[in-house]
Amino acid sequence: MLTVKRFIFNPVQENTYVVYDAKDACCIIDPGCYFPEEKKTLEAWLKEHQLVPNLLLNTHCHLDHVFGNKWVAEHYGVLLQIGEKEGWTLSYAPEFGEKWGLPFENYAGEPGYLKEGDRVAVGEDELEVLFTPGHSIGHIAFYNKQQGFVIGGDVLFRMGIGRTDIPGGDAETLLRSIREKLFSLPDEVIVYPGHGEPTTIGYEKAFNPFMQ
């Protein structure tokens, strides 16, 4: 059984997730740790729980979700894996960092690429890759059917949706991703978003003002 732990990092208040099991499998998704003390917080928590990350995943590669990629990859010796169409976003993240006044060192090297329907093993469990573009060109989400949760990145929020006024964004595509990929999941599925509190598919179907 998998457990989802959330950390809130960097000035954009991004959600970084650690997904792990009771044995020792451990996956970090969207490490947004920007400041040294944030990296120390994540490192100390992992050490306290005797976890060593063996997977590094990004839902998408906007700067606030990738600040910690390089540190996690080098510190724990793991390969970054992203959506197969998200390479452009990753490559331009440092340029956006400069514009936002948040310079950082990008992940070095070629990442691994994931496509719709791929399954990523986390110990004896797995996360299914859903292709959910619209907020970014190659945005993906990670769905665990057995336990009923999805790590959704910046597609769907509690009473909100991802912004589309940035390079690679497209409103029509985002709404289609939500309706076809996320709203097709059972209502009880928990959505762990890239910002803010968790929600459920059923709640957002009923009350999200952007989806009425």
Beta strands, then each sheet from edge to edge (+ up, - down):
strand 1: 2-9
strand 2: 14-21
strand 3: 26-29
strand 4: 55-57
strand 5: 80-83
strand 6: 112-114
strand 7: 119-122
strand 8: 125-131
strand 9: 140-144
strand 10: 149-153
strand 11: 156-157
strand 12: 160-161
strand 13: 190-193
strand 14: 199-200
sheet 1: 1+ 2- 3+ 4+ 5+ 6+
sheet 2: 7+ 8- 9+ 10- 13- 14+
sheet 3: 11+ 12-
end
